[in-house]
């Protein structure tokens, strides 16, 4: 089974983290994000994944290489951003696509049952089957009402006001080759705005998925996904956590500090005496001085905090930024990569 993973967006909502590392390989619970998706795809029989890249494509390729477990990796790089459907057409024009393809948004952490989705696709003889998921709050998603037999009745992008259904598009599609062929070549094309709305009544089906699903594309959801992985709320192959539910990579120096609950320290971090790190994420090579307090914070690679620094909920410190002794980084603050904060 072949899959194409959309991994070329700029990830603007996750800045400043995505200014130094692209979202597909952003560390999540200490691992490049896409490795979770590739594990999931491998469990459902995918043996080849085409990674559709654009923004910072070299970094994605350098981190993931040409194989992840049983899944062979290929790369298609866009000169211009082609949206969500355009990259599929580009991969087809490169001769990489067979008769059937899974297409996945590349920023979703999920354990939904793709095998069952493919089985339903076979049974209905659909041209395309989209995974749909019921959520409590549909306001930031497009919704997809379906008929009793699963046929999609409309494809409604996000809008104000009450939605006709709580089922959202989960960003996982099974497509037959004929769908790929109807995507126009050479320009940005959107599945959500163009291809799927035009296919209503022409073999477009929804599969009612169940299970864990989160899009990691905002700071709040990036942290939520981290906590859910640490607490085993989603299936993964994460190594065991410590008694505080935290994951501290080898080579970290933390004696004299209090780490946890629910924190992640990447490789070669150091945290000074009497500092506390709660529900926070440190990427690799982060240094935290003495008497600091971090709560719900994210510090990118090589960020450096002096002594007595406070970093509050959902604050994000960019790669290589330096925060001086005694500073307070307020809730939700964003510090650019390399910035110096007095
Ligand atoms: P924001 O800028 O924060 O909206 O993030 P994003 O750029 O990732 O956009 P969005 O979350 O809407 O994208 C959903 C998925 O599609 C992500 O996995 C993106 O990497 C991917 N994606 C978005 N636009 C493109 C594109 O033009 N080309 C490719 N190959 N992938 C894209």
Boltz pocket constraint, residues with backbone or C-beta under 6 A from the ligand:
constraints:
  - pocket:
      binder: B
      contacts: [[A, 5], [A, 6], [A, 7], [A, 8], [A, 9], [A, 10], [A, 11], [A, 12], [A, 13], [A, 14], [A, 23], [A, 52], [A, 53], [A, 54], [A, 78], [A, 80], [A, 81], [A, 82], [A, 83], [A, 84], [A, 87], [A, 104], [A, 105], [A, 106], [A, 107], [A, 217]]
      max_distance: 6.0
